[in-house]
Amino acid sequence: MGTSVLSLRIDHELLQRLRHHAAKRGMSVQDYVLRTLVRDDFDERFQTAVDETERFYGSGDPVTK
């Protein structure tokens, strides 16, 4: 798997907040942003899998009468 470069233009306040969050975790801004993107992507894919499973098997809620 190769790597690519992504260049972003962000305002100064956002960059300062990213630096602060990254520093609290002992990470570079680049690593912090990448970790956040990967986590969000995983969360989205996981939720999609859960939704598809529920559609396939049903909601899983017992029917009470």
N, CA, C and O atoms as a Maestro MAE file, in Angstrom:
{
 s_m_m2io_version
 :::
 2.0.0
}

f_m_ct {
 s_m_title
 :::
 protein
 m_atom[260] {
  # First column is atom index #
  i_m_mmod_type
  r_m_x_coord
  r_m_y_coord
  r_m_z_coord
  i_m_residue_number
  s_m_chain_name
  s_m_pdb_residue_name
  s_m_pdb_atom_name
  i_m_atomic_number
  :::
  1 25 0.853 -1.171 0.000 1 A "MET " " N  " 7
  2 3 0.000 0.000 0.000 1 A "MET " " CA " 6
  3 2 0.896 1.231 0.000 1 A "MET " " C  " 6
  4 15 1.790 1.348 0.838 1 A "MET " " O  " 8
  5 25 0.666 2.136 -0.922 2 A "GLY " " N  " 7
  6 3 1.441 3.357 -1.016 2 A "GLY " " CA " 6
  7 2 0.837 4.468 -0.185 2 A "GLY " " C  " 6
  8 15 -0.189 4.295 0.472 2 A "GLY " " O  " 8
  9 25 1.486 5.594 -0.229 3 A "THR " " N  " 7
  10 3 0.973 6.757 0.488 3 A "THR " " CA " 6
  11 2 0.746 7.888 -0.490 3 A "THR " " C  " 6
  12 15 1.338 7.924 -1.569 3 A "THR " " O  " 8
  13 25 -0.109 8.801 -0.106 4 A "SER " " N  " 7
  14 3 -0.389 9.988 -0.897 4 A "SER " " CA " 6
  15 2 -0.344 11.194 0.018 4 A "SER " " C  " 6
  16 15 -0.346 11.058 1.242 4 A "SER " " O  " 8
  17 25 -0.304 12.358 -0.569 5 A "VAL " " N  " 7
  18 3 -0.267 13.598 0.194 5 A "VAL " " CA " 6
  19 2 -1.607 14.294 0.062 5 A "VAL " " C  " 6
  20 15 -2.161 14.395 -1.033 5 A "VAL " " O  " 8
  21 25 -2.126 14.773 1.183 6 A "LEU " " N  " 7
  22 3 -3.348 15.562 1.210 6 A "LEU " " CA " 6
  23 2 -2.994 16.892 1.844 6 A "LEU " " C  " 6
  24 15 -2.487 16.938 2.965 6 A "LEU " " O  " 8
  25 25 -3.255 17.954 1.143 7 A "SER " " N  " 7
  26 3 -2.958 19.281 1.643 7 A "SER " " CA " 6
  27 2 -4.259 19.977 2.005 7 A "SER " " C  " 6
  28 15 -5.205 19.989 1.216 7 A "SER " " O  " 8
  29 25 -4.306 20.555 3.194 8 A "LEU " " N  " 7
  30 3 -5.509 21.237 3.655 8 A "LEU " " CA " 6
  31 2 -5.200 22.685 3.980 8 A "LEU " " C  " 6
  32 15 -4.108 23.016 4.439 8 A "LEU " " O  " 8
  33 25 -6.166 23.530 3.737 9 A "ARG " " N  " 7
  34 3 -6.065 24.923 4.158 9 A "ARG " " CA " 6
  35 2 -7.099 25.109 5.267 9 A "ARG " " C  " 6
  36 15 -8.303 25.002 5.033 9 A "ARG " " O  " 8
  37 25 -6.607 25.390 6.483 10 A "ILE " " N  " 7
  38 3 -7.496 25.567 7.625 10 A "ILE " " CA " 6
  39 2 -7.142 26.856 8.342 10 A "ILE " " C  " 6
  40 15 -6.021 27.354 8.230 10 A "ILE " " O  " 8
  41 25 -8.097 27.390 9.074 11 A "ASP " " N  " 7
  42 3 -7.833 28.650 9.755 11 A "ASP " " CA " 6
  43 2 -6.933 28.423 10.971 11 A "ASP " " C  " 6
  44 15 -6.780 27.299 11.448 11 A "ASP " " O  " 8
  45 25 -6.354 29.497 11.449 12 A "HIS " " N  " 7
  46 3 -5.362 29.448 12.519 12 A "HIS " " CA " 6
  47 2 -5.949 28.868 13.808 12 A "HIS " " C  " 6
  48 15 -5.287 28.078 14.482 12 A "HIS " " O  " 8
  49 25 -7.176 29.246 14.157 13 A "GLU " " N  " 7
  50 3 -7.785 28.763 15.398 13 A "GLU " " CA " 6
  51 2 -7.976 27.248 15.379 13 A "GLU " " C  " 6
  52 15 -7.726 26.578 16.381 13 A "GLU " " O  " 8
  53 25 -8.413 26.712 14.254 14 A "LEU " " N  " 7
  54 3 -8.590 25.274 14.148 14 A "LEU " " CA " 6
  55 2 -7.248 24.560 14.268 14 A "LEU " " C  " 6
  56 15 -7.144 23.539 14.948 14 A "LEU " " O  " 8
  57 25 -6.231 25.089 13.616 15 A "LEU " " N  " 7
  58 3 -4.905 24.474 13.700 15 A "LEU " " CA " 6
  59 2 -4.396 24.480 15.137 15 A "LEU " " C  " 6
  60 15 -3.794 23.504 15.585 15 A "LEU " " O  " 8
  61 25 -4.629 25.559 15.854 16 A "GLN " " N  " 7
  62 3 -4.196 25.637 17.250 16 A "GLN " " CA " 6
  63 2 -4.932 24.586 18.086 16 A "GLN " " C  " 6
  64 15 -4.322 23.934 18.934 16 A "GLN " " O  " 8
  65 25 -6.224 24.420 17.855 17 A "ARG " " N  " 7
  66 3 -6.974 23.402 18.594 17 A "ARG " " CA " 6
  67 2 -6.472 22.004 18.262 17 A "ARG " " C  " 6
  68 15 -6.353 21.159 19.149 17 A "ARG " " O  " 8
  69 25 -6.174 21.756 16.983 18 A "LEU " " N  " 7
  70 3 -5.629 20.454 16.593 18 A "LEU " " CA " 6
  71 2 -4.277 20.209 17.257 18 A "LEU " " C  " 6
  72 15 -4.007 19.105 17.731 18 A "LEU " " O  " 8
  73 25 -3.435 21.225 17.291 19 A "ARG " " N  " 7
  74 3 -2.128 21.094 17.951 19 A "ARG " " CA " 6
  75 2 -2.300 20.771 19.430 19 A "ARG " " C  " 6
  76 15 -1.590 19.931 19.983 19 A "ARG " " O  " 8
  77 25 -3.250 21.447 20.057 20 A "HIS " " N  " 7
  78 3 -3.500 21.225 21.486 20 A "HIS " " CA " 6
  79 2 -3.959 19.787 21.741 20 A "HIS " " C  " 6
  80 15 -3.430 19.114 22.625 20 A "HIS " " O  " 8
  81 25 -4.935 19.321 20.974 21 A "HIS " " N  " 7
  82 3 -5.437 17.950 21.144 21 A "HIS " " CA " 6
  83 2 -4.347 16.917 20.856 21 A "HIS " " C  " 6
  84 15 -4.224 15.918 21.565 21 A "HIS " " O  " 8
  85 25 -3.562 17.165 19.817 22 A "ALA " " N  " 7
  86 3 -2.490 16.235 19.464 22 A "ALA " " CA " 6
  87 2 -1.422 16.207 20.561 22 A "ALA " " C  " 6
  88 15 -0.933 15.136 20.919 22 A "ALA " " O  " 8
  89 25 -1.065 17.355 21.085 23 A "ALA " " N  " 7
  90 3 -0.036 17.433 22.122 23 A "ALA " " CA " 6
  91 2 -0.472 16.696 23.384 23 A "ALA " " C  " 6
  92 15 0.345 16.053 24.042 23 A "ALA " " O  " 8
  93 25 -1.751 16.787 23.723 24 A "LYS " " N  " 7
  94 3 -2.244 16.085 24.912 24 A "LYS " " CA " 6
  95 2 -2.048 14.579 24.778 24 A "LYS " " C  " 6
  96 15 -1.923 13.875 25.780 24 A "LYS " " O  " 8
  97 25 -2.022 14.091 23.555 25 A "ARG " " N  " 7
  98 3 -1.860 12.660 23.311 25 A "ARG " " CA " 6
  99 2 -0.442 12.297 22.885 25 A "ARG " " C  " 6
  100 15 -0.157 11.144 22.563 25 A "ARG " " O  " 8
  101 25 0.441 13.292 22.886 26 A "GLY " " N  " 7
  102 3 1.831 13.039 22.494 26 A "GLY " " CA " 6
  103 2 1.984 12.694 21.033 26 A "GLY " " C  " 6
  104 15 2.858 11.910 20.663 26 A "GLY " " O  " 8
  105 25 1.131 13.281 20.190 27 A "MET " " N  " 7
  106 3 1.124 12.969 18.763 27 A "MET " " CA " 6
  107 2 1.407 14.218 17.946 27 A "MET " " C  " 6
  108 15 1.272 15.341 18.431 27 A "MET " " O  " 8
  109 25 1.798 14.004 16.705 28 A "SER " " N  " 7
  110 3 1.894 15.125 15.774 28 A "SER " " CA " 6
  111 2 0.484 15.452 15.291 28 A "SER " " C  " 6
  112 15 -0.430 14.636 15.417 28 A "SER " " O  " 8
  113 25 0.317 16.642 14.743 29 A "VAL " " N  " 7
  114 3 -0.989 17.017 14.197 29 A "VAL " " CA " 6
  115 2 -1.383 16.054 13.079 29 A "VAL " " C  " 6
  116 15 -2.541 15.646 12.984 29 A "VAL " " O  " 8
  117 25 -0.429 15.698 12.243 30 A "GLN " " N  " 7
  118 3 -0.717 14.796 11.133 30 A "GLN " " CA " 6
  119 2 -1.227 13.451 11.649 30 A "GLN " " C  " 6
  120 15 -2.218 12.924 11.145 30 A "GLN " " O  " 8
  121 25 -0.541 12.893 12.663 31 A "ASP " " N  " 7
  122 3 -0.958 11.607 13.211 31 A "ASP " " CA " 6
  123 2 -2.325 11.710 13.878 31 A "ASP " " C  " 6
  124 15 -3.149 10.804 13.755 31 A "ASP " " O  " 8
  125 25 -2.565 12.810 14.580 32 A "TYR " " N  " 7
  126 3 -3.840 12.996 15.258 32 A "TYR " " CA " 6
  127 2 -4.991 13.055 14.253 32 A "TYR " " C  " 6
  128 15 -6.021 12.409 14.441 32 A "TYR " " O  " 8
  129 25 -4.809 13.825 13.196 33 A "VAL " " N  " 7
  130 3 -5.863 13.954 12.179 33 A "VAL " " CA " 6
  131 2 -6.091 12.610 11.490 33 A "VAL " " C  " 6
  132 15 -7.236 12.210 11.278 33 A "VAL " " O  " 8
  133 25 -5.020 11.917 11.142 34 A "LEU " " N  " 7
  134 3 -5.162 10.622 10.486 34 A "LEU " " CA " 6
  135 2 -5.873 9.629 11.395 34 A "LEU " " C  " 6
  136 15 -6.762 8.908 10.944 34 A "LEU " " O  " 8
  137 25 -5.497 9.583 12.659 35 A "ARG " " N  " 7
  138 3 -6.154 8.678 13.606 35 A "ARG " " CA " 6
  139 2 -7.647 9.002 13.726 35 A "ARG " " C  " 6
  140 15 -8.479 8.097 13.786 35 A "ARG " " O  " 8
  141 25 -7.975 10.272 13.759 36 A "THR " " N  " 7
  142 3 -9.374 10.685 13.847 36 A "THR " " CA " 6
  143 2 -10.148 10.262 12.606 36 A "THR " " C  " 6
  144 15 -11.267 9.762 12.711 36 A "THR " " O  " 8
  145 25 -9.561 10.460 11.438 37 A "LEU " " N  " 7
  146 3 -10.229 10.060 10.194 37 A "LEU " " CA " 6
  147 2 -10.432 8.554 10.128 37 A "LEU " " C  " 6
  148 15 -11.496 8.090 9.718 37 A "LEU " " O  " 8
  149 25 -9.437 7.796 10.524 38 A "VAL " " N  " 7
  150 3 -9.544 6.334 10.493 38 A "VAL " " CA " 6
  151 2 -10.612 5.871 11.475 38 A "VAL " " C  " 6
  152 15 -11.409 4.990 11.151 38 A "VAL " " O  " 8
  153 25 -10.641 6.453 12.672 39 A "ARG " " N  " 7
  154 3 -11.651 6.082 13.678 39 A "ARG " " CA " 6
  155 2 -13.053 6.389 13.162 39 A "ARG " " C  " 6
  156 15 -13.955 5.560 13.282 39 A "ARG " " O  " 8
  157 25 -13.240 7.578 12.587 40 A "ASP " " N  " 7
  158 3 -14.551 7.939 12.054 40 A "ASP " " CA " 6
  159 2 -14.965 7.019 10.922 40 A "ASP " " C  " 6
  160 15 -16.132 6.640 10.825 40 A "ASP " " O  " 8
  161 25 -14.021 6.658 10.063 41 A "ASP " " N  " 7
  162 3 -14.318 5.756 8.953 41 A "ASP " " CA " 6
  163 2 -14.718 4.387 9.494 41 A "ASP " " C  " 6
  164 15 -15.662 3.776 8.994 41 A "ASP " " O  " 8
  165 25 -14.005 3.898 10.516 42 A "PHE " " N  " 7
  166 3 -14.363 2.621 11.111 42 A "PHE " " CA " 6
  167 2 -15.762 2.684 11.718 42 A "PHE " " C  " 6
  168 15 -16.577 1.785 11.507 42 A "PHE " " O  " 8
  169 25 -16.036 3.741 12.469 43 A "ASP " " N  " 7
  170 3 -17.353 3.887 13.093 43 A "ASP " " CA " 6
  171 2 -18.462 3.857 12.052 43 A "ASP " " C  " 6
  172 15 -19.497 3.223 12.254 43 A "ASP " " O  " 8
  173 25 -18.241 4.543 10.944 44 A "GLU " " N  " 7
  174 3 -19.255 4.591 9.880 44 A "GLU " " CA " 6
  175 2 -19.445 3.218 9.252 44 A "GLU " " C  " 6
  176 15 -20.577 2.791 9.024 44 A "GLU " " O  " 8
  177 25 -18.340 2.518 8.968 45 A "ARG " " N  " 7
  178 3 -18.441 1.190 8.366 45 A "ARG " " CA " 6
  179 2 -19.074 0.196 9.337 45 A "ARG " " C  " 6
  180 15 -19.857 -0.659 8.925 45 A "ARG " " O  " 8
  181 25 -18.737 0.304 10.629 46 A "PHE " " N  " 7
  182 3 -19.319 -0.578 11.625 46 A "PHE " " CA " 6
  183 2 -20.829 -0.358 11.724 46 A "PHE " " C  " 6
  184 15 -21.597 -1.319 11.765 46 A "PHE " " O  " 8
  185 25 -21.249 0.898 11.762 47 A "GLN " " N  " 7
  186 3 -22.685 1.199 11.851 47 A "GLN " " CA " 6
  187 2 -23.424 0.685 10.620 47 A "GLN " " C  " 6
  188 15 -24.539 0.178 10.737 47 A "GLN " " O  " 8
  189 25 -22.820 0.809 9.451 48 A "THR " " N  " 7
  190 3 -23.422 0.290 8.226 48 A "THR " " CA " 6
  191 2 -23.597 -1.225 8.322 48 A "THR " " C  " 6
  192 15 -24.631 -1.761 7.923 48 A "THR " " O  " 8
  193 25 -22.582 -1.912 8.852 49 A "ALA " " N  " 7
  194 3 -22.669 -3.369 8.997 49 A "ALA " " CA " 6
  195 2 -23.775 -3.741 9.977 49 A "ALA " " C  " 6
  196 15 -24.524 -4.688 9.736 49 A "ALA " " O  " 8
  197 25 -23.882 -3.004 11.077 50 A "VAL " " N  " 7
  198 3 -24.944 -3.268 12.050 50 A "VAL " " CA " 6
  199 2 -26.310 -3.058 11.407 50 A "VAL " " C  " 6
  200 15 -27.209 -3.882 11.572 50 A "VAL " " O  " 8
  201 25 -26.468 -1.966 10.678 51 A "ASP " " N  " 7
  202 3 -27.745 -1.683 10.010 51 A "ASP " " CA " 6
  203 2 -28.113 -2.781 9.022 51 A "ASP " " C  " 6
  204 15 -29.266 -3.209 8.962 51 A "ASP " " O  " 8
  205 25 -27.126 -3.237 8.242 52 A "GLU " " N  " 7
  206 3 -27.404 -4.289 7.262 52 A "GLU " " CA " 6
  207 2 -27.763 -5.600 7.950 52 A "GLU " " C  " 6
  208 15 -28.640 -6.327 7.484 52 A "GLU " " O  " 8
  209 25 -27.096 -5.900 9.047 53 A "THR " " N  " 7
  210 3 -27.398 -7.119 9.799 53 A "THR " " CA " 6
  211 2 -28.814 -7.062 10.363 53 A "THR " " C  " 6
  212 15 -29.548 -8.049 10.312 53 A "THR " " O  " 8
  213 25 -29.193 -5.911 10.898 54 A "GLU " " N  " 7
  214 3 -30.550 -5.768 11.439 54 A "GLU " " CA " 6
  215 2 -31.598 -5.902 10.343 54 A "GLU " " C  " 6
  216 15 -32.656 -6.490 10.566 54 A "GLU " " O  " 8
  217 25 -31.311 -5.361 9.158 55 A "ARG " " N  " 7
  218 3 -32.263 -5.507 8.054 55 A "ARG " " CA " 6
  219 2 -32.379 -6.972 7.634 55 A "ARG " " C  " 6
  220 15 -33.468 -7.449 7.316 55 A "ARG " " O  " 8
  221 25 -31.256 -7.675 7.636 56 A "PHE " " N  " 7
  222 3 -31.257 -9.074 7.212 56 A "PHE " " CA " 6
  223 2 -31.966 -9.966 8.226 56 A "PHE " " C  " 6
  224 15 -32.788 -10.803 7.850 56 A "PHE " " O  " 8
  225 25 -31.653 -9.792 9.510 57 A "TYR " " N  " 7
  226 3 -32.200 -10.661 10.548 57 A "TYR " " CA " 6
  227 2 -33.425 -10.076 11.248 57 A "TYR " " C  " 6
  228 15 -34.071 -10.763 12.040 57 A "TYR " " O  " 8
  229 25 -33.742 -8.841 10.969 58 A "GLY " " N  " 7
  230 3 -34.826 -8.172 11.689 58 A "GLY " " CA " 6
  231 2 -34.235 -7.368 12.825 58 A "GLY " " C  " 6
  232 15 -33.029 -7.398 13.068 58 A "GLY " " O  " 8
  233 25 -35.092 -6.657 13.512 59 A "SER " " N  " 7
  234 3 -34.603 -5.748 14.547 59 A "SER " " CA " 6
  235 2 -34.062 -6.467 15.769 59 A "SER " " C  " 6
  236 15 -33.294 -5.885 16.534 59 A "SER " " O  " 8
  237 25 -34.450 -7.728 15.969 60 A "GLY " " N  " 7
  238 3 -33.989 -8.448 17.131 60 A "GLY " " CA " 6
  239 2 -34.819 -8.174 18.365 60 A "GLY " " C  " 6
  240 15 -34.602 -8.797 19.405 60 A "GLY " " O  " 8
  241 25 -35.774 -7.249 18.272 61 A "ASP " " N  " 7
  242 3 -36.656 -6.948 19.397 61 A "ASP " " CA " 6
  243 2 -37.753 -8.005 19.448 61 A "ASP " " C  " 6
  244 15 -38.414 -8.270 18.444 61 A "ASP " " O  " 8
  245 25 -37.947 -8.608 20.623 62 A "PRO " " N  " 7
  246 3 -39.027 -9.597 20.712 62 A "PRO " " CA " 6
  247 2 -40.380 -8.905 20.584 62 A "PRO " " C  " 6
  248 15 -40.565 -7.789 21.069 62 A "PRO " " O  " 8
  249 25 -41.306 -9.566 19.939 63 A "VAL " " N  " 7
  250 3 -42.644 -9.020 19.767 63 A "VAL " " CA " 6
  251 2 -43.467 -9.403 20.985 63 A "VAL " " C  " 6
  252 15 -43.611 -10.583 21.305 63 A "VAL " " O  " 8
  253 25 -44.006 -8.396 21.660 64 A "THR " " N  " 7
  254 3 -44.818 -8.669 22.849 64 A "THR " " CA " 6
  255 2 -46.272 -8.419 22.493 64 A "THR " " C  " 6
  256 15 -46.601 -7.409 21.871 64 A "THR " " O  " 8
  257 25 -47.128 -9.324 22.883 65 A "LYS " " N  " 7
  258 3 -48.552 -9.200 22.587 65 A "LYS " " CA " 6
  259 2 -49.342 -9.319 23.857 65 A "LYS " " C  " 6
  260 15 -50.570 -9.242 23.830 65 A "LYS " " O  " 8
  :::
 }
 m_bond[259] {
  # First column is bond index #
  i_m_from
  i_m_to
  i_m_order
  :::
  1 1 2 1
  2 2 3 1
  3 3 4 2
  4 3 5 1
  5 5 6 1
  6 6 7 1
  7 7 8 2
  8 7 9 1
  9 9 10 1
  10 10 11 1
  11 11 12 2
  12 11 13 1
  13 13 14 1
  14 14 15 1
  15 15 16 2
  16 15 17 1
  17 17 18 1
  18 18 19 1
  19 19 20 2
  20 19 21 1
  21 21 22 1
  22 22 23 1
  23 23 24 2
  24 23 25 1
  25 25 26 1
  26 26 27 1
  27 27 28 2
  28 27 29 1
  29 29 30 1
  30 30 31 1
  31 31 32 2
  32 31 33 1
  33 33 34 1
  34 34 35 1
  35 35 36 2
  36 35 37 1
  37 37 38 1
  38 38 39 1
  39 39 40 2
  40 39 41 1
  41 41 42 1
  42 42 43 1
  43 43 44 2
  44 43 45 1
  45 45 46 1
  46 46 47 1
  47 47 48 2
  48 47 49 1
  49 49 50 1
  50 50 51 1
  51 51 52 2
  52 51 53 1
  53 53 54 1
  54 54 55 1
  55 55 56 2
  56 55 57 1
  57 57 58 1
  58 58 59 1
  59 59 60 2
  60 59 61 1
  61 61 62 1
  62 62 63 1
  63 63 64 2
  64 63 65 1
  65 65 66 1
  66 66 67 1
  67 67 68 2
  68 67 69 1
  69 69 70 1
  70 70 71 1
  71 71 72 2
  72 71 73 1
  73 73 74 1
  74 74 75 1
  75 75 76 2
  76 75 77 1
  77 77 78 1
  78 78 79 1
  79 79 80 2
  80 79 81 1
  81 81 82 1
  82 82 83 1
  83 83 84 2
  84 83 85 1
  85 85 86 1
  86 86 87 1
  87 87 88 2
  88 87 89 1
  89 89 90 1
  90 90 91 1
  91 91 92 2
  92 91 93 1
  93 93 94 1
  94 94 95 1
  95 95 96 2
  96 95 97 1
  97 97 98 1
  98 98 99 1
  99 99 100 2
  100 99 101 1
  101 101 102 1
  102 102 103 1
  103 103 104 2
  104 103 105 1
  105 105 106 1
  106 106 107 1
  107 107 108 2
  108 107 109 1
  109 109 110 1
  110 110 111 1
  111 111 112 2
  112 111 113 1
  113 113 114 1
  114 114 115 1
  115 115 116 2
  116 115 117 1
  117 117 118 1
  118 118 119 1
  119 119 120 2
  120 119 121 1
  121 121 122 1
  122 122 123 1
  123 123 124 2
  124 123 125 1
  125 125 126 1
  126 126 127 1
  127 127 128 2
  128 127 129 1
  129 129 130 1
  130 130 131 1
  131 131 132 2
  132 131 133 1
  133 133 134 1
  134 134 135 1
  135 135 136 2
  136 135 137 1
  137 137 138 1
  138 138 139 1
  139 139 140 2
  140 139 141 1
  141 141 142 1
  142 142 143 1
  143 143 144 2
  144 143 145 1
  145 145 146 1
  146 146 147 1
  147 147 148 2
  148 147 149 1
  149 149 150 1
  150 150 151 1
  151 151 152 2
  152 151 153 1
  153 153 154 1
  154 154 155 1
  155 155 156 2
  156 155 157 1
  157 157 158 1
  158 158 159 1
  159 159 160 2
  160 159 161 1
  161 161 162 1
  162 162 163 1
  163 163 164 2
  164 163 165 1
  165 165 166 1
  166 166 167 1
  167 167 168 2
  168 167 169 1
  169 169 170 1
  170 170 171 1
  171 171 172 2
  172 171 173 1
  173 173 174 1
  174 174 175 1
  175 175 176 2
  176 175 177 1
  177 177 178 1
  178 178 179 1
  179 179 180 2
  180 179 181 1
  181 181 182 1
  182 182 183 1
  183 183 184 2
  184 183 185 1
  185 185 186 1
  186 186 187 1
  187 187 188 2
  188 187 189 1
  189 189 190 1
  190 190 191 1
  191 191 192 2
  192 191 193 1
  193 193 194 1
  194 194 195 1
  195 195 196 2
  196 195 197 1
  197 197 198 1
  198 198 199 1
  199 199 200 2
  200 199 201 1
  201 201 202 1
  202 202 203 1
  203 203 204 2
  204 203 205 1
  205 205 206 1
  206 206 207 1
  207 207 208 2
  208 207 209 1
  209 209 210 1
  210 210 211 1
  211 211 212 2
  212 211 213 1
  213 213 214 1
  214 214 215 1
  215 215 216 2
  216 215 217 1
  217 217 218 1
  218 218 219 1
  219 219 220 2
  220 219 221 1
  221 221 222 1
  222 222 223 1
  223 223 224 2
  224 223 225 1
  225 225 226 1
  226 226 227 1
  227 227 228 2
  228 227 229 1
  229 229 230 1
  230 230 231 1
  231 231 232 2
  232 231 233 1
  233 233 234 1
  234 234 235 1
  235 235 236 2
  236 235 237 1
  237 237 238 1
  238 238 239 1
  239 239 240 2
  240 239 241 1
  241 241 242 1
  242 242 243 1
  243 243 244 2
  244 243 245 1
  245 245 246 1
  246 246 247 1
  247 247 248 2
  248 247 249 1
  249 249 250 1
  250 250 251 1
  251 251 252 2
  252 251 253 1
  253 253 254 1
  254 254 255 1
  255 255 256 2
  256 255 257 1
  257 257 258 1
  258 258 259 1
  259 259 260 2
  :::
 }
}
